[in-house]
Amino acid sequence: MQIEVIDENTGNPFQYFEDDGSREVGFPRVYKKEKNVRTVCRDLNDILKISPRECLEIGPGRNLLPSEAYASQGANVSTLSLVGERRFIEEKEKRTRREDFHPRKVHTRRRIEEYLGEVGFLNEAQSELRGKQFDLVYLWGSWNNVPYCYAISKRNFDDNIIIEKERKMEEIGKAVKNGGTLLMVSECFSGFVGEENFDSLTNLKEQCIRFGLYMGSELERKARTMVIIGQTKKRTLEISNSFDDEVCTTRGDPKVMDEDPVENFLERVKRKAPGLDYSWLAKDWKDTSSAEKQAIASLGSIDAIALHF
């Protein structure tokens, strides 16, 4: 799998927009406004060289801005989530059986079809999304984001229904067409990541790398290319310094950006949870070329990972 790195100097579309005074949509950053999300999605298409006509968003929760942006470009969009839809919240006490989590369509508006269900059950017989594949499957800040995107988290809304994350990842991969793209956007863009200090940004960078390597190399179908979109360490530092103390109360030590995103994680696992097997990660990282590792090391933060199949 080839790895390509894009930063703010080579076209990263996740830039910081000036606040024009218009209303935010429940999120703390000014680029979460509707027009800015549309700009990011349009520029992502150009950078990734994609023109998606059939899209699936997994775990949108209460934020439909990305899906509305793709729909405005003419794409047919489906969304799959367990939360964010009032009907589900009202019915949550009734959802205690396995079949309650099979994806089913609950609402259609304009070019967006909204489904409720668990991504681990995407291809079960009762799922209304069974066998469907898409040009673009994307997770906009929903990967590992608890408690707002339970379609992705290891433990679901009801504790008696538990699906391992590896199975969810397999199902996500199956939903991407041959020639299609899987896009995972950082949790910074969900609005619920907490403070964006250097420790949390480094942790998110590690998560993005693990997600990309697993989805690109460990599934039955391998990815051709992984595109990592991020900010250089210099730009990450500038962004952090632009936050006032009310937004970021503890910035931490910027030196953590220099740590190897995989070796550092593997060392922590070895020390704190030696029973966990991440041998696949060690192998995939070993197979990554020195030039690719250097390009990744130049980033202080990662905004998105895209995998072309």
N, C-alpha and C positions, 0 to 999 in steps of 0.2 A: 504494500500500500504506500503510495506516494503521499508525502505531507507537504502542504503549502502553508505559509504563514503570511497573513495580511495585517498590517498595523495602520496607524493613522496616517502614515506617510505613503502608503500604497493602496488606500481606498477604503479603510474601515468606515462603514456608514454609521456606526454607533457613536455619533459625536454628541457633544453637549450643546443644546440649542439655547439661545438667549430667551429669557422669559419675556414674552410679549404682552403679558397681563391677562391673556385669555384663560379660561377655566381649566384646571387640571381635571383628570378623570379619576380621582381617588388615589393618585400615586405621587410620590414625593419629587420625582425628577421632571424637569420641564419637557424632556423628549417623550414623555408618556402622553402628551396631547395627541389628539387624533391626526392632525396634519403631519406631525413629526413622525408618528409610527408609519404613516403611509409613505413618507419620504424614505425611511429606513428600509421598508419592505421593497420599495421600487429599486433602491440602490443595491440591495442584496441580490435581487434578480440579475442585475447587470454584472455584479462582481462574480457571482457564482455561475453566470451564463445559463440561467434557467428561465423558462417561461411556463410556470405551472398552470395547468388547466383544471386539475383535480387535486384538492388539498385536504389534508386531515390534520387538525390541531388536537393534540392530546394534553388534557389537563388545563383548559383555559381558566377554570374557576370563574371569577367574576369579571375577567378582563377579556372582552371580545374584540378589542381594538385591532390586533394583528389579523384576525380572521376577517374583520370588516374591511381591512386594508386590501387583503388579497381578493376578496369578493369585488371590491371596487375596481380592481384591475381586470375583471371578467372571469375570474376563476370560480369554479363550483367548490364550495368549502363545506366540510363536515367537521364538527367538533365533538370530542368525547370527554366527558368529565363526570365526576360524582358530586361536585358541589358547584355553587354559583347559580343553580336553577331553583327558583322558589318551590316548584312542584316537588323536587326531591327533598328539600329541607322540611317541607310539611309532612312528607311521607316517611322520613328517615326511621321512625320507630317501627314501621312495618317491614323494613328491608332487612330481614334476618336470615333469609334462605339464599342458597347459592344462586338459584335462578333469578333472584332479584337483581343480580349484578351483571346479567347478560346485556350487552349494549342494545338499546332500543331508541328509536327516534321519538322525540317528545315535542319538537317544535321546528318550524320552518319559517324563516323570514328572509325575503329577497333571495340571495344566492347562498344562504347559510342554513345547513341542516344540523340541528343540535341533537346529540345523542347522550343519553345517560347510561353509564355502565363502567365496568372495570376493564382496563386494557388487557389484563391477564386472561380475560374471557373473550378476547376480540374474535377468535375464530371457532368458538364452540358452536354447536349446531343451532342453538337458540339465538345466537347473536345476529342482529340485523346488519352488522358490518362484516359478517363472515365472508372470507374470500376476496373482499374488495382491496384493491391496491391503488396507490395514489402517486402522482408525479412528485409531490412534496408532502412529507410528513414532518411536522414541527412541534417542538415543545418550547413554548415561549416563557421561560423562567419557571417551568413547572417541575423540572427534574429534581427529585428529592426535596421538594418544597413542602414542608409540613407547617401548618395544618390545612393549607388552602387547596391543595391539588391531590386529593387522595387517589385519583386514578393512577398515580405514579408511585406513591409512597409504599414501603414494604407492608405496613399494617393499614388495613382499610378502615372505613368508617365504623364498621361493626367488627369487634375484636375476634369474632368467631370465624371470619372469612380472612384468611391470611394467604398471600401469594408471594413467593420469593421474587426478588427483583430480577433475577436472571431470566425467569419465565416471561416477565413483562418485557424485557429487552428483546427476547426472541420474537414475541408477538409484534412489537413495534417494527422490528426489521422486516418481518413478513409483509407488512402493509406498504412497503416501498416498492414501486415498480422497478423492473430492470431498466436502467437508465435514469432512474429517479434519484431524489436527494432527501436525506434525513438531516434536519436542522435542529440543533439544540442551543437555545439562547440562555445565557447565564441567569441565575436567580436574581441578580441585581436588577433585572428588568421586570420582575414580578411585583415589586413594590413592598415585599414582605421579608427582605433579606436582613433587616436590622442595619446596624452601622457598617458602612463600607470602609473599615479600617484595613490596614495592611495584612493583618492576620486573616480576616474573613475573605479578602480578595485572594490571598494565597491559597486558602482552603478551597475556594471556588475554582481556582485555576487547576488545582489537583483533581477535583471532581470532573472538570471538563476533559482533562487529558485521559483519565480512566474511562470515562464514558466513550470518548472517541476511539480509543484503542480497543475496547471490548466490542463495541458495535462494528468497528471496521475490520477486526481481525479474528474474533472469536465466534462469530455466528457462522452458520453453515455456508451462507453466501458472503463473500468478502467484498469490502469496499475497494473501489479503484483508487480513490483519492480522499484524503482528509484535509479540509481547509480549516485552519485555525485563525480566527479573527480576534484581534486583541489590541491592547495599547502598550506601547513601549514603557519601560520603567520610568523614563523621564516624564512621559505624559501622564502615567498613573500618579506620579508624585504631584504633578501640577493640578490634577483633578482633586486629589485629596486635600491639597492646600486651599483649594477654592471653596471647600465646604466650611460653613461657619460652625462654631462650637456646639450649637444646638442640633445640627445635623450629624456631626461626627464628634463625639465627646472624647473618644480614646483612639487616636490614630495608630498607635503602636510604632514598632521599629521598622522602617523601610528596608532594612537589611534582609528581612525574611523573603523579599522578592528575589534574592540571589540564590535561594535554596533550590536544589533540583526537585521539580514537582513530583517525580516518581520515586526517586531514591529516598527522599525525605519521608514520603508516605510509607514506603515499605519498611523503613527503619522504625517508624512509630508502631506499625502493625506488629513487627517482630518483638518490640518491647512491651506493648500494652495488650496485644491480642494474638499471641503466638499460634493459637489454634486455627486462625483464619488462613486459608490457602490463596495467596495471590501469586502463585508461580507463573500463571499466564501473563500477569502484568510485567513481571521481571523479564520474561522471555520476549514479550512484545517490545519492551523498552530497549532491551539488548539489541533487537533487530532494527531499531531505529537508527538511521545514519547519524554520524557526528554532525554533519551540516544541518540536518533537520533538528537535532537536539539544540544546537547553537541558536538556531532561529527561534525555537520555542523559549530558550533561556533569555532571549532579548526582551520578552514580554513581561510586563509587571502585572498585567491582568488579562483575562480572556473574556471576551464578550459573547462569542458564539463558536460552535463547532459545526461544520457541515461535512457530510459524508456522501460522496457520489458513488452509486452502485451501478 
